[in-house]
Amino acid sequence: PTGSEETPKLRVPEIDEPEFVRRGRQREQSSKAVRIAMIAGSILLLLALVVQAMVSFRDVLAARYPGLRPALASTCALFGCQVGLPARPDALVIETGELITLGGNAYTLSTVLRNGGDLALAWPSIELTLNDADDKPLVRRVFGPRDYVPQLADAEGSDIAGFGARAEQPVKIHFRLEGLEPSGYHIAVFYP
């Protein structure tokens, strides 16, 4: 060979390591970044879950743990909700009462509402359905808490005291019917 001919130069990798080692190092570095992202995402999702639970179960949490009420109220202020008393219709029982005719078209329903739960609850609404002799509905009427709880009818504020745990509330509802003569009734409690 003559000196004028150039000898081909070999490409030498800058780092003298096998390709599988280089790929392994890259995977390790990218897996660290993925792990950090997953940890940060998990923390954010956990915080979102805690906030969602606080908003969803705010009434029960405030009733069970009164010290949490300020935190729950401030959290609810961000989401446009309010902290009140729990609404648990499964804890309520309404006794069979009696429908009394007062003469003319005036009637009174007398019964007892019981809270069998271990928390103070929001006052429910009562639905009264008056039936004919064939047990077909003649008329339905819904009575709110202010219609049957005297303390609420006189109060200006909300029902913050609520329906106490394991308490009873006598219910007397007076009403008039024009042109109807009921022979029976059905009564139910619910939260609107």
Residue, then its C-alpha position, 0 to 999 in steps of 0.5 A: p500500500t502506498g502512503s497516498e491511500e487512506t486507511p479506513k478508520l474504525r468507529v470506536p464507541e465513545i463509551d467502551e461498553p456493550e450495547f445491552v449494558r447501555r440499554g439497561r442503564q437507559r431503562e433504569q433511568s427511565s424507570k426511576a422517572v416513571r416511578i417518581a411520576m407514579i408516586a406523585g400521581s398516587i399521592l394526588l389521587l389519594l388526596a382527591l379521594v380524601v376530598q371526595a369522601m369528605v364531600s360525599f359523607r360530609d353530613v355523617l362525618a360532621a354528626r359522628y365527629p363534630g370537631l371535623r365540622p369546620a374543615l368539612a364546611s370550608t371544603c364544602a365552600l369550595f365545592g358549593c355544598q353545605v354541611g347539614l344533618p345526615a338523611r338516613p331513611d332506613a333509621l326512621v320508623i313511623e308507627t301506625g297511627e289513627l286518622i280522626t274525623l273532627g267533623g265536617n271536612a276536618y281531619t287529624l292524623s296522629t302517629v309517632l315517628r322514631n329515630g332508631g339510629d345512633l345519630a341525630l338526623a335531619w327531619p324527614s318529610i311525611e307523605l300521607t295518601l288517603n284511600d277509598a274503600d277499595d284502597k285506591p288513592l284519593v289524594r296525596r299530600v306531603f308534609g314538611p318538618r315545619d308542618y309536624v314539629p312545633q319547635l321548627a314552626d316557631a324557629e327562624g333558623s334551620d333545623i340544626a338540632g335535628f331529630g335526636a338519636r333513638a328519639e321519638q316525635p309525636v306527629k299530629i297533622h290537621f287538614r281539611l278535605e273538600g268533597l272526599e271521604p277517605s276510609g283509609y290511609h298510607i303514610a311514608v317518610f322520605y327525604p326530598 
